[in-house]
Protein backbone atom coordinates (compact mmCIF):
# COMPACT_ATOMS: atom_id res chain seq x y z
CA UNK A 1 0.00 0.00 0.00
CA UNK A 2 2.85 2.36 0.88
CA UNK A 3 4.52 1.68 -2.47
CA UNK A 4 1.25 2.23 -4.31
CA UNK A 5 0.52 5.50 -2.50
CA UNK A 6 4.04 6.78 -3.02
CA UNK A 7 3.99 6.01 -6.76
CA UNK A 8 0.52 7.47 -7.22
CA UNK A 9 1.42 10.70 -5.44
CA UNK A 10 4.61 11.11 -7.45
CA UNK A 11 2.73 10.49 -10.68
CA UNK A 12 0.22 13.12 -9.63
CA UNK A 13 3.01 15.61 -8.84
CA UNK A 14 4.67 14.89 -12.19
CA UNK A 15 1.40 15.29 -14.08
CA UNK A 16 0.38 18.58 -12.50
CA UNK A 17 3.76 20.04 -13.47
CA UNK A 18 2.89 19.70 -17.16
CA UNK A 19 2.08 23.07 -18.67
CA UNK A 20 0.12 21.60 -21.57
CA UNK A 21 -2.28 20.17 -19.02
CA UNK A 22 -3.05 23.67 -17.79
CA UNK A 23 -3.54 24.92 -21.33
CA UNK A 24 -6.18 22.24 -21.93
CA UNK A 25 -7.79 22.93 -18.55
CA UNK A 26 -7.91 26.70 -19.11
CA UNK A 27 -9.39 26.19 -22.57
CA UNK A 28 -12.06 23.90 -21.10
CA UNK A 29 -12.88 26.44 -18.38
CA UNK A 30 -13.12 29.23 -20.96
CA UNK A 31 -15.63 27.11 -22.88
CA UNK A 32 -17.63 26.33 -19.73
CA UNK A 33 -17.85 30.04 -18.91
CA UNK A 34 -18.32 30.84 -22.62
CA UNK A 35 -21.34 28.53 -22.74
CA UNK A 36 -23.29 31.50 -21.40
CA UNK A 37 -22.82 33.09 -24.82
CA UNK A 38 -24.90 30.25 -26.29
CA UNK A 39 -27.84 31.80 -24.47
CA UNK A 40 -27.67 34.82 -26.77
CA UNK A 41 -27.73 32.83 -30.00
CA UNK A 42 -30.26 30.16 -29.08
CA UNK A 43 -33.95 29.96 -29.71
CA UNK A 44 -36.01 27.76 -27.42
CA UNK A 45 -34.96 26.31 -24.10
CA UNK A 46 -31.82 28.38 -23.58
CA UNK A 47 -31.02 27.00 -20.14
CA UNK A 48 -30.77 23.42 -21.45
CA UNK A 49 -28.61 24.43 -24.39
CA UNK A 50 -26.21 26.23 -22.06
CA UNK A 51 -26.06 23.21 -19.71
CA UNK A 52 -25.53 20.86 -22.64
CA UNK A 53 -22.75 23.01 -24.13
CA UNK A 54 -20.94 23.32 -20.80
CA UNK A 55 -21.24 19.62 -20.02
CA UNK A 56 -20.03 18.58 -23.45
CA UNK A 57 -17.01 20.87 -23.04
CA UNK A 58 -16.14 19.13 -19.77
CA UNK A 59 -16.63 15.65 -21.31
CA UNK A 60 -14.45 16.36 -24.33
CA UNK A 61 -11.63 18.16 -22.55
CA UNK A 62 -11.49 15.70 -19.66
CA UNK A 63 -11.16 12.91 -22.25
CA UNK A 64 -8.41 14.86 -24.01
CA UNK A 65 -6.51 15.26 -20.74
CA UNK A 66 -6.93 11.53 -19.98
CA UNK A 67 -5.54 10.59 -23.39
CA UNK A 68 -2.76 13.17 -23.30
CA UNK A 69 -1.49 12.03 -19.90
CA UNK A 70 -2.22 8.33 -20.31
CA UNK A 71 -0.36 7.67 -23.54
CA UNK A 72 3.00 8.67 -22.10
CA UNK A 73 2.36 7.39 -18.58
CA UNK A 74 4.72 4.40 -18.60
CA UNK A 75 6.75 5.33 -21.68
CA UNK A 76 7.97 8.54 -20.03
CA UNK A 77 9.45 6.58 -17.13
CA UNK A 78 11.22 4.24 -19.55
CA UNK A 79 12.41 7.00 -21.86
CA UNK A 80 13.80 9.12 -19.03
CA UNK A 81 15.16 5.92 -17.41
CA UNK A 82 13.75 6.86 -14.02
CA UNK A 83 12.13 3.41 -14.13
CA UNK A 84 15.57 1.76 -13.69
CA UNK A 85 16.00 2.81 -10.10
CA UNK A 86 12.30 2.34 -9.34
CA UNK A 87 11.91 -1.19 -10.72
CA UNK A 88 15.15 -2.38 -9.11
CA UNK A 89 13.34 -2.03 -5.78
CA UNK A 90 11.31 -4.90 -4.32
CA UNK A 91 8.39 -3.58 -6.30
CA UNK A 92 6.26 -5.90 -8.46
CA UNK A 93 5.75 -4.50 -11.93
CA UNK A 94 2.00 -4.87 -11.47
CA UNK A 95 2.21 -2.41 -8.57
CA UNK A 96 4.26 -0.01 -10.67
CA UNK A 97 1.62 0.04 -13.42
CA UNK A 98 -1.21 0.31 -10.91
CA UNK A 99 0.54 3.08 -8.95
CA UNK A 100 1.10 5.10 -12.12
CA UNK A 101 -2.49 4.50 -13.18
CA UNK A 102 -3.93 5.58 -9.83
CA UNK A 103 -1.77 8.72 -9.89
CA UNK A 104 -3.26 9.56 -13.24
CA UNK A 105 -6.80 8.90 -12.05
CA UNK A 106 -6.13 11.21 -9.10
CA UNK A 107 -4.92 13.91 -11.52
CA UNK A 108 -8.04 13.47 -13.65
CA UNK A 109 -10.24 13.57 -10.57
CA UNK A 110 -8.75 16.92 -9.55
CA UNK A 111 -9.07 18.31 -13.09
CA UNK A 112 -12.70 17.22 -13.39
CA UNK A 113 -13.43 18.58 -9.90
CA UNK A 114 -12.05 22.01 -10.90
CA UNK A 115 -14.20 22.01 -14.04
CA UNK A 116 -17.29 20.93 -12.10
CA UNK A 117 -16.77 23.70 -9.52
CA UNK A 118 -16.50 26.32 -12.29
CA UNK A 119 -19.55 24.77 -14.00
CA UNK A 120 -21.55 24.95 -10.76
CA UNK A 121 -20.62 28.58 -10.17
CA UNK A 122 -21.45 29.58 -13.75
CA UNK A 123 -24.77 27.70 -13.80
CA UNK A 124 -25.82 28.86 -10.34
CA UNK A 125 -25.21 32.48 -11.28
CA UNK A 126 -27.06 32.20 -14.58
CA UNK A 127 -29.93 29.76 -13.91
CA UNK A 128 -29.76 28.42 -10.37
CA UNK A 129 -28.16 25.33 -8.82
CA UNK A 130 -28.03 22.44 -11.35
CA UNK A 131 -30.05 19.29 -10.54
CA UNK A 132 -28.36 16.36 -8.76
CA UNK A 133 -28.44 14.17 -11.87
CA UNK A 134 -25.86 16.52 -13.43
CA UNK A 135 -23.37 15.53 -10.74
CA UNK A 136 -24.21 11.88 -11.21
CA UNK A 137 -23.34 12.31 -14.88
CA UNK A 138 -19.96 13.76 -13.89
CA UNK A 139 -19.41 10.77 -11.61
CA UNK A 140 -20.09 8.40 -14.49
CA UNK A 141 -17.82 10.51 -16.69
CA UNK A 142 -15.03 9.75 -14.20
CA UNK A 143 -15.72 6.03 -14.65
CA UNK A 144 -15.53 6.48 -18.42
CA UNK A 145 -12.23 8.35 -18.04
CA UNK A 146 -10.88 5.56 -15.83
CA UNK A 147 -11.57 3.04 -18.59
CA UNK A 148 -10.11 5.31 -21.28
CA UNK A 149 -7.01 5.84 -19.13
CA UNK A 150 -6.66 2.09 -18.64
CA UNK A 151 -6.57 1.66 -22.42
CA UNK A 152 -4.03 4.49 -22.74
CA UNK A 153 -1.94 2.83 -20.02
CA UNK A 154 -2.07 -0.50 -21.87
CA UNK A 155 -0.83 1.12 -25.08
CA UNK A 156 1.78 3.09 -23.17
CA UNK A 157 3.17 -0.16 -21.74
CA UNK A 158 4.39 -1.38 -25.10
CA UNK A 159 4.68 1.55 -27.47
CA UNK A 160 5.82 5.15 -27.73
CA UNK A 161 3.46 8.12 -27.26
CA UNK A 162 2.73 8.57 -30.99
CA UNK A 163 1.57 4.99 -31.54
CA UNK A 164 -0.19 4.95 -28.16
CA UNK A 165 -1.98 8.22 -29.04
CA UNK A 166 -3.15 6.77 -32.34
CA UNK A 167 -4.49 3.60 -30.72
CA UNK A 168 -6.10 5.42 -27.79
CA UNK A 169 -7.80 7.90 -30.10
CA UNK A 170 -9.05 4.97 -32.19
CA UNK A 171 -10.46 3.25 -29.09
CA UNK A 172 -12.02 6.52 -27.94
CA UNK A 173 -13.70 7.05 -31.32
CA UNK A 174 -14.83 3.45 -31.77
CA UNK A 175 -15.99 3.34 -28.16
CA UNK A 176 -18.36 6.22 -28.86
CA UNK A 177 -19.66 4.49 -31.99
CA UNK A 178 -20.18 1.08 -30.38
CA UNK A 179 -23.97 1.27 -30.69
CA UNK A 180 -23.59 1.98 -34.41
CA UNK A 181 -21.50 -1.18 -34.78
CA UNK A 182 -24.38 -3.16 -33.27
CA UNK A 183 -26.92 -1.44 -35.49
CA UNK A 184 -24.76 -2.05 -38.56
CA UNK A 185 -24.39 -5.74 -37.66
CA UNK A 186 -28.11 -6.16 -37.08
CA UNK A 187 -28.92 -4.58 -40.43
CA UNK A 188 -26.44 -6.75 -42.34
CA UNK A 189 -27.75 -9.75 -44.26
CA UNK A 190 -24.55 -11.78 -44.04
CA UNK A 191 -24.31 -14.00 -40.97
CA UNK A 192 -20.52 -13.48 -40.87
CA UNK A 193 -20.86 -9.71 -40.78
CA UNK A 194 -23.52 -9.98 -38.08
CA UNK A 195 -21.37 -12.21 -35.89
CA UNK A 196 -18.26 -10.07 -36.47
CA UNK A 197 -20.12 -6.88 -35.58
CA UNK A 198 -21.52 -8.48 -32.43
CA UNK A 199 -18.09 -9.78 -31.41
CA UNK A 200 -16.61 -6.32 -31.93
CA UNK A 201 -19.44 -4.75 -29.96
CA UNK A 202 -18.83 -7.00 -26.96
CA UNK A 203 -15.01 -6.74 -27.07
CA UNK A 204 -14.63 -3.01 -27.64
CA UNK A 205 -15.59 -0.51 -24.96
CA UNK A 206 -18.92 1.26 -25.17
CA UNK A 207 -18.24 4.75 -23.86
CA UNK A 208 -21.77 5.93 -24.64
CA UNK A 209 -22.98 3.45 -22.03
CA UNK A 210 -21.51 5.78 -19.37
CA UNK A 211 -23.33 8.82 -20.72
CA UNK A 212 -26.48 10.13 -19.07
CA UNK A 213 -25.94 13.59 -20.51
CA UNK A 214 -29.43 13.83 -22.00
CA UNK A 215 -31.06 13.05 -18.65
CA UNK A 216 -28.67 15.48 -16.92
CA UNK A 217 -29.47 18.31 -19.32
CA UNK A 218 -33.20 17.75 -18.96
CA UNK A 219 -33.00 17.13 -15.21
CA UNK A 220 -34.52 13.65 -15.51
CA UNK A 221 -33.57 11.30 -12.64
CA UNK A 222 -31.67 8.10 -13.44
CA UNK A 223 -32.57 4.81 -11.76
CA UNK A 224 -30.18 3.14 -9.33
CA UNK A 225 -30.18 -0.05 -11.42
CA UNK A 226 -28.71 1.87 -14.37
CA UNK A 227 -26.02 3.38 -12.16
CA UNK A 228 -25.09 -0.01 -10.70
CA UNK A 229 -25.00 -1.50 -14.21
CA UNK A 230 -22.65 1.21 -15.45
CA UNK A 231 -20.43 0.94 -12.37
CA UNK A 232 -20.14 -2.84 -12.73
CA UNK A 233 -19.37 -2.53 -16.44
CA UNK A 234 -16.76 0.20 -15.84
CA UNK A 235 -15.06 -1.59 -12.95
CA UNK A 236 -15.03 -4.97 -14.71
CA UNK A 237 -13.78 -3.69 -18.06
CA UNK A 238 -11.16 -1.40 -16.47
CA UNK A 239 -9.84 -4.31 -14.39
CA UNK A 240 -9.47 -6.49 -17.50
CA UNK A 241 -7.64 -3.78 -19.47
CA UNK A 242 -5.33 -3.01 -16.54
CA UNK A 243 -4.60 -6.72 -16.13
CA UNK A 244 -3.62 -6.82 -19.82
CA UNK A 245 -1.37 -3.76 -19.27
CA UNK A 246 0.35 -5.52 -16.37
CA UNK A 247 0.83 -8.70 -18.42
CA UNK A 248 2.40 -6.73 -21.27
CA UNK A 249 4.66 -4.73 -18.99
CA UNK A 250 5.78 -7.76 -17.00
CA UNK A 251 7.22 -9.32 -20.15
CA UNK A 252 9.00 -6.18 -21.26
CA UNK A 253 12.77 -5.75 -21.03
CA UNK A 254 13.90 -2.25 -20.15
CA UNK A 255 16.32 -1.02 -22.80
CA UNK B 1 26.39 -20.65 2.79
CA UNK B 2 23.87 -19.15 0.36
CA UNK B 3 25.72 -17.12 -2.26
CA UNK B 4 24.89 -13.43 -2.53
CA UNK B 5 24.63 -13.79 -6.30
CA UNK B 6 24.40 -16.98 -8.28
CA UNK B 7 24.14 -17.46 -12.02
CA UNK B 8 23.66 -21.00 -13.33
CA UNK B 9 23.83 -21.39 -17.10
CA UNK B 10 22.20 -17.99 -17.50
CA UNK B 11 21.53 -16.76 -21.01
CA UNK B 12 19.79 -13.83 -22.59
CA UNK B 13 18.54 -13.65 -26.13
CA UNK B 14 16.94 -10.53 -27.56
CA UNK B 15 14.64 -10.46 -30.53
CA UNK B 16 14.91 -7.31 -32.52
CA UNK B 17 13.66 -5.67 -35.69
CA UNK B 18 10.72 -6.50 -37.92
CA UNK B 19 11.92 -10.05 -38.51
CA UNK B 20 12.66 -10.56 -34.80
CA UNK B 21 16.33 -11.21 -35.45
CA UNK B 22 17.97 -13.21 -32.67
CA UNK B 23 20.76 -11.54 -30.71
CA UNK B 24 22.47 -13.51 -28.00
CA UNK B 25 23.76 -11.06 -25.42
CA UNK B 26 24.64 -13.58 -22.74
CA UNK B 27 25.48 -17.27 -23.06
CA UNK B 28 25.62 -19.90 -20.35
CA UNK B 29 26.94 -17.69 -17.54
CA UNK B 30 27.76 -19.62 -14.39
CA UNK B 31 29.30 -17.90 -11.39
CA UNK B 32 28.82 -17.37 -7.66
CA UNK B 33 29.53 -14.28 -5.62
CA UNK B 34 30.05 -15.12 -1.96
CA UNK B 35 28.67 -12.93 0.83
CA UNK B 36 31.11 -10.29 1.99
CA UNK B 37 33.30 -10.13 -1.09
CA UNK B 38 33.92 -7.33 -3.53
CA UNK B 39 33.43 -8.82 -6.95
CA UNK B 40 34.52 -7.09 -10.15
CA UNK B 41 32.82 -7.72 -13.47
CA UNK B 42 34.83 -6.55 -16.43
CA UNK B 43 34.68 -6.80 -20.19
CA UNK B 44 34.85 -4.68 -23.35
CA UNK B 45 31.90 -2.62 -24.55
CA UNK B 46 29.02 -4.84 -25.60
CA UNK B 47 30.37 -7.82 -23.70
CA UNK B 48 27.18 -8.45 -21.71
CA UNK B 49 28.06 -6.74 -18.42
CA UNK B 50 25.08 -4.43 -18.33
CA UNK B 51 22.76 -7.21 -19.52
CA UNK B 52 23.94 -9.37 -16.61
CA UNK B 53 23.44 -6.53 -14.15
CA UNK B 54 20.01 -5.71 -15.57
CA UNK B 55 18.98 -9.33 -14.99
CA UNK B 56 20.00 -8.97 -11.36
CA UNK B 57 18.20 -5.64 -11.07
CA UNK B 58 14.95 -7.09 -12.41
CA UNK B 59 15.03 -4.93 -15.53
CA UNK B 60 15.56 -7.88 -17.87
CA UNK B 61 14.46 -11.48 -17.60
CA UNK B 62 16.93 -14.23 -18.47
CA UNK B 63 15.86 -16.48 -21.33
CA UNK B 64 17.70 -19.56 -20.07
CA UNK B 65 19.32 -20.80 -16.89
CA UNK B 66 18.86 -19.35 -13.45
CA UNK B 67 19.87 -16.20 -11.60
CA UNK B 68 19.43 -15.85 -7.85
CA UNK B 69 20.03 -13.21 -5.22
CA UNK B 70 20.58 -14.72 -1.78
CA UNK B 71 18.86 -17.85 -3.07
CA UNK B 72 15.75 -16.04 -4.38
CA UNK B 73 14.95 -16.18 -8.10
CA UNK B 74 15.69 -12.87 -9.84
CA UNK B 75 12.11 -12.72 -11.19
CA UNK B 76 10.73 -12.48 -7.67
CA UNK B 77 10.64 -8.81 -6.53
CA UNK B 78 11.47 -10.00 -3.00
CA UNK B 79 14.93 -10.90 -4.30
CA UNK B 80 15.69 -7.21 -4.52
CA UNK B 81 14.70 -6.34 -0.97
CA UNK B 82 18.29 -7.11 0.09
CA UNK B 83 19.88 -5.48 -2.95
CA UNK B 84 20.84 -1.89 -3.75
CA UNK B 85 21.41 -0.94 -7.37
CA UNK B 86 23.19 1.94 -9.07
CA UNK B 87 22.65 2.07 -12.86
CA UNK B 88 25.42 3.28 -15.14
CA UNK B 89 23.82 6.70 -15.46
CA UNK B 90 21.21 7.17 -12.75
CA UNK B 91 18.20 9.26 -13.77
CA UNK B 92 15.87 10.83 -11.26
CA UNK B 93 12.86 13.13 -11.13
CA UNK B 94 14.87 16.31 -11.48
CA UNK B 95 12.27 18.59 -9.90
CA UNK B 96 12.74 16.76 -6.60
CA UNK B 97 15.46 17.54 -4.09
CA UNK B 98 17.94 14.89 -2.94
CA UNK B 99 16.03 14.55 0.32
CA UNK B 100 12.71 14.10 -1.49
CA UNK B 101 14.06 11.61 -3.98
CA UNK B 102 15.63 9.51 -1.22
CA UNK B 103 12.36 9.57 0.68
CA UNK B 104 10.60 8.29 -2.44
CA UNK B 105 13.05 5.42 -2.91
CA UNK B 106 12.92 4.62 0.80
CA UNK B 107 9.15 4.30 0.61
CA UNK B 108 9.43 2.03 -2.43
CA UNK B 109 11.83 -0.15 -0.44
CA UNK B 110 9.32 -0.19 2.44
CA UNK B 111 11.72 1.50 4.86
CA UNK B 112 9.98 3.14 7.86
CA UNK B 113 9.82 6.95 7.61
CA UNK B 114 12.01 7.61 10.66
CA UNK B 115 14.71 5.31 9.28
CA UNK B 116 14.52 7.04 5.89
CA UNK B 117 15.08 10.41 7.56
CA UNK B 118 18.05 9.12 9.58
CA UNK B 119 19.68 7.25 6.69
CA UNK B 120 19.16 10.21 4.33
CA UNK B 121 21.04 12.48 6.72
CA UNK B 122 23.86 9.97 7.20
CA UNK B 123 24.31 9.18 3.53
CA UNK B 124 24.15 12.74 2.25
CA UNK B 125 26.74 13.64 4.86
CA UNK B 126 28.87 10.69 3.73
CA UNK B 127 28.83 11.75 0.06
CA UNK B 128 29.31 15.39 1.00
CA UNK B 129 25.95 16.59 -0.28
CA UNK B 130 24.37 17.69 3.00
CA UNK B 131 24.53 21.34 1.98
CA UNK B 132 22.58 20.56 -1.19
CA UNK B 133 19.99 18.25 0.36
CA UNK B 134 17.13 20.64 -0.36
CA UNK B 135 18.26 21.81 -3.79
CA UNK B 136 16.34 20.42 -6.81
CA UNK B 137 18.35 17.77 -8.64
CA UNK B 138 18.14 19.68 -11.93
CA UNK B 139 20.78 21.99 -10.47
CA UNK B 140 23.16 19.12 -9.71
CA UNK B 141 26.24 18.26 -11.76
CA UNK B 142 26.69 14.77 -13.23
CA UNK B 143 29.05 13.80 -10.40
CA UNK B 144 26.58 15.00 -7.78
CA UNK B 145 23.79 12.96 -9.38
CA UNK B 146 26.06 9.92 -9.31
CA UNK B 147 26.51 10.46 -5.57
CA UNK B 148 22.75 10.73 -5.07
CA UNK B 149 22.57 7.47 -7.04
CA UNK B 150 24.90 5.86 -4.53
CA UNK B 151 22.77 7.14 -1.66
CA UNK B 152 19.59 5.62 -3.12
CA UNK B 153 21.41 2.31 -3.62
CA UNK B 154 22.51 2.23 0.03
CA UNK B 155 19.47 3.82 1.66
CA UNK B 156 17.72 0.61 2.72
CA UNK B 157 20.92 -0.88 4.12
CA UNK B 158 21.14 -3.70 1.56
CA UNK B 159 23.27 -6.81 2.03
CA UNK B 160 24.26 -6.72 -1.64
CA UNK B 161 25.19 -3.61 -3.60
CA UNK B 162 25.24 -3.86 -7.40
CA UNK B 163 26.97 -0.99 -9.13
CA UNK B 164 27.11 -0.58 -12.91
CA UNK B 165 30.15 1.55 -13.81
CA UNK B 166 30.06 3.49 -10.55
CA UNK B 167 33.17 5.51 -11.43
CA UNK B 168 31.85 6.56 -14.83
CA UNK B 169 32.09 10.30 -15.34
CA UNK B 170 33.52 11.02 -11.91
CA UNK B 171 36.50 13.24 -11.20
CA UNK B 172 39.43 11.80 -9.17
CA UNK B 173 37.86 12.99 -5.92
CA UNK B 174 34.56 11.37 -6.79
CA UNK B 175 36.32 8.13 -7.69
CA UNK B 176 38.18 8.15 -4.38
CA UNK B 177 34.88 8.70 -2.58
CA UNK B 178 33.23 5.78 -4.36
CA UNK B 179 36.24 3.55 -3.68
CA UNK B 180 36.14 4.32 0.01
CA UNK B 181 32.38 3.72 0.10
CA UNK B 182 32.85 0.31 -1.52
CA UNK B 183 35.48 -0.61 1.07
CA UNK B 184 33.27 0.61 3.91
CA UNK B 185 30.43 -1.54 2.62
CA UNK B 186 32.68 -4.59 2.67
CA UNK B 187 33.92 -3.77 6.17
CA UNK B 188 30.28 -3.65 7.25
CA UNK B 189 29.91 -7.22 5.97
CA UNK B 190 28.12 -6.43 2.72
CA UNK B 191 28.72 -7.82 -0.72
CA UNK B 192 29.60 -5.51 -3.59
CA UNK B 193 29.22 -6.57 -7.22
CA UNK B 194 30.37 -3.96 -9.69
CA UNK B 195 31.29 -3.53 -13.32
CA UNK B 196 33.92 -1.10 -14.48
CA UNK B 197 36.16 -0.18 -17.38
CA UNK B 198 38.67 1.31 -14.98
CA UNK B 199 40.80 -1.76 -14.37
CA UNK B 200 43.05 -0.07 -11.84
CA UNK B 201 40.04 0.44 -9.55
CA UNK B 202 38.96 -3.15 -10.00
CA UNK B 203 42.46 -4.39 -9.23
CA UNK B 204 42.79 -2.37 -6.06
CA UNK B 205 39.26 -2.95 -4.74
CA UNK B 206 38.16 -6.44 -5.70
CA UNK B 207 38.72 -9.82 -4.09
CA UNK B 208 37.67 -11.70 -7.21
CA UNK B 209 36.97 -10.77 -10.76
CA UNK B 210 35.14 -12.20 -13.77
CA UNK B 211 36.05 -11.32 -17.34
CA UNK B 212 33.22 -11.51 -19.85
CA UNK B 213 33.72 -11.21 -23.60
CA UNK B 214 31.10 -11.61 -26.31
CA UNK B 215 28.48 -12.65 -23.78
CA UNK B 216 30.59 -15.50 -22.42
CA UNK B 217 32.56 -15.85 -19.23
CA UNK B 218 36.25 -16.10 -20.16
CA UNK B 219 38.00 -15.91 -16.82
CA UNK B 220 37.05 -16.05 -13.17
CA UNK B 221 39.32 -15.95 -10.19
CA UNK B 222 41.03 -14.10 -7.39
CA UNK B 223 42.54 -10.79 -8.44
CA UNK B 224 45.81 -11.75 -6.74
CA UNK B 225 46.09 -14.92 -8.83
CA UNK B 226 45.41 -13.11 -12.10
CA UNK B 227 47.90 -10.39 -11.23
CA UNK B 228 50.52 -12.99 -10.23
CA UNK B 229 50.09 -14.72 -13.59
CA UNK B 230 49.97 -11.66 -15.86
CA UNK B 231 51.71 -8.87 -13.95
CA UNK B 232 48.57 -6.76 -13.59
CA UNK B 233 44.84 -6.98 -14.27
CA UNK B 234 45.06 -4.98 -17.48
CA UNK B 235 47.46 -7.54 -18.97
CA UNK B 236 45.20 -10.38 -17.82
CA UNK B 237 42.22 -8.68 -19.42
CA UNK B 238 44.01 -7.93 -22.70
CA UNK B 239 45.31 -11.46 -22.96
CA UNK B 240 41.75 -12.80 -22.58
CA UNK B 241 40.54 -10.39 -25.25
CA UNK B 242 43.36 -11.57 -27.59
CA UNK B 243 42.52 -15.21 -26.95
CA UNK B 244 38.80 -14.82 -27.56
CA UNK B 245 37.33 -15.74 -30.91
CA UNK B 246 36.18 -12.68 -32.86
CA UNK B 247 32.49 -12.24 -32.33
CA UNK B 248 29.96 -11.72 -35.08
CA UNK B 249 28.39 -8.40 -34.09
CA UNK B 250 25.19 -9.36 -35.95
CA UNK B 251 24.41 -12.20 -33.63
CA UNK B 252 26.25 -11.78 -30.39
CA UNK B 253 26.97 -9.34 -27.67
CA UNK B 254 25.98 -6.05 -29.23
CA UNK B 255 23.07 -5.31 -26.94
CA UNK B 256 24.77 -5.09 -23.57
Interface residues (C-beta under 8 A of the other chain):
Chain A: X2 X3 X5 X6 X7 X10 X13 X14 X17 X80 X81 X82 X84 X85 X86 X87 X88 X89 X90 X91 X92 X93 X251 X253 X254
Chain B: X14 X54 X57 X58 X59 X60 X61 X77 X78 X79 X80 X81 X83 X85 X87 X89 X90 X91 X92 X93 X95 X104 X105 X107 X108 X109 X110 X149 X152
